Amino acid sequence: MRIAWFSPFPPVRTGIADCSAELVAALRGRGHDIHPYPAESAHDFPWTHRRRPYDLIVYQFGNSSHHDYEWAYALRYPGLVVLHDTCLHHARAAFLLRERRPDDYRAEFAWSHPDAPRDAAELAVAGLDSRLFYAWPMIRALTESALLVATHGAASAVPSLASRRPVSIRLGHGAFVAPDAARAARARVRARYGIADTDVLFGVFGGLTPEKRLVQVLGALRAVVPYAASARLLLSGARAAHFDLDAAIEAHGLADRVLVTGYLPEQDLTDHLAACDVSLNLRWPSAGETSGAWLRALAAGVPTIITDLAHLADVPSLDPRTWAVRPSAARAPLSASRTPRSAAGSQGPVTVAIDILDEDHSLRMAMRRLALDPNLRAELGSNGQAWWQREHSLAAMVEDYETLFGMLGAGAGRQVSEPRAAGDVPAHLRAAGDGKLRALLEPFGVASPI
């Protein structure tokens, strides 16, 4: 198939950029003719598509400004919309308000979420980047214009998507780490920082933001120390400007037990993960994303603790309040040749999942048990790596994308959305998106090619 692919690509430093680069290379290796359209070359798409229409257009969306440019194309040229985050409100509000379009933001918010209080839009207009944004995903325009919507995770568990009939596809991320390589990396990294092999090392990876529940992690570590005197914490990632990490560490009296490394490049990140006994991958609030650091930990055979989130409902997990495997939701596979993704009955628990409503209590229980039980750590590490190979390898992701291509069929991308009917749809979403182009061409008597 001849496919247009809208997404950021390296050197943009995001997980989606890396994912697109790897996935496009793999799909090209299977014979697909894929044309990348990052922000800097997207302006070439309309005339290229007009001269020779693509069979399919793929849009990769995340909750960041790197995807702002994609909206105009996705609304005009329907395609496969892949939501790495099922909440895009933060990025969408930032884009419209940065362009000084508060009335467009108000109109789109009201249309996207008619049941929400209209005054809630004023939080963003006033510059208050609120956690309430997570309650209103702002994705209606994309989901209604797309030929098909896909997510990574249990899409049916996301209320804002339930009526759109989305499909779930596997996210391939990380690289398998063999046991010998993991042991070598563990020894190398621990020697660098003076961490004994017998120390129990917990790790948090990725951007060091409050949403990673760092304050709660520090509190849990302090509570665990009386039972596991060798417990330590490794924090690896870029610091958040709005969060004083050093002050939080000092407030818990843990300066001698916490090591902060800063941002790590890819191979160093994998090595540091392998050096840990447990990877902590908590998130709240959540935009419906699947943590890349969590997948890397699974691939490295490192036991993990996650937050019990709706889109991870199909992951077989232990509840630390009972140490029983929680019921998991079955996800129907895209291909009839594969078994349903209800792993609880086919393999042991993959991770420990924390109920956000019992976070402090459950997290302390989970960290204490894993600090003291090497056999459980080994079991979770082995099960997690097997789950990664089945659900999160590059080969698994490529298989699901090719299934989607078959579902949509060649020629699906040759459709063009006409400006939407008036009704209650905001005017800026009905526009063809070429107003500036028409104004530039008009003095020359040239019509817009869009």
Summary of the structure (lengths in Angstrom):
residues: 450
radius of gyration: 23.1
end to end distance: 23.0
largest distance: 79.2
contacts: 1461
relative contact order: 0.13
helix: 47%
strand: 14%
